[in-house]
Amino acid sequence: MYHAVSRNSVVRVPPDRLGEGYNEVVSQLARSSLEGRLDSEGNMVVMVYNVELDGNGRVVHGDGGVFQSIAYDALLYAPVVQEVVDGHVVDVIEFGAFIRFGPFDGLLHISQIMDDKLDVDEGGKRIVGKDTKRDLKVGDKIRARIISVSLNEKSPKDSRIGLTTRQPGLGKFEWIEEDRSRKTKKEKDEVVA
């Protein structure tokens, strides 16, 4: 789930950057030190913006840098179990597909794709249902539900997020539309009969 917050922090401006435009250097350092990391509450900091200096910077004895207090706004994302997310397939492997949504990749295990026996074509980067002939390949847009979350604070990109598409209204966008059309046609046929 995305949300915006206002926060405070401290940025160290190294001595070799003090000759540059101070406000811009502080903004750049804030973005590079905060974005792409997990905060103390397990939220991924997606974007830092509206960085403002908060008072004067401090010089610490023995360190030539300036420690500058800042106030900033941030866009955060925290994957939540049972959340429905839209993403796209970025890789197909022997045991499923990796789906990119927001700043994370989640694993859609082969057992969680659909109610059908599946063949995996690793070379062609696709998964095909034996009976339905529905396929899932790299680049496909997909809607999935988060079923497990294990965030890695040291390396957020290595976090483990489990996904499922084995529920109504989930799956490849084309499958969702086919199911919706089939249901609408069935309802119309029942009204006529």
Secondary structure, 3 states (H helix, E strand, C coil): CEEEEEEEEEEEECHHHCCCCHHHHHHHHHHHHHCCCECCCCCEEEEEEEEEECCCCEECCCCCCEEEEEEEEEEEECCCCCCEEEEEEEEEECCEEEEEECCEEEEEEHHHCCCCCEEEECCCCEEEECCCCCEEECCCEEEEEEEEEECCCCCHHHCEEEEECCCCCCEEHHHHHHHHHHHHHHHHHHHHC
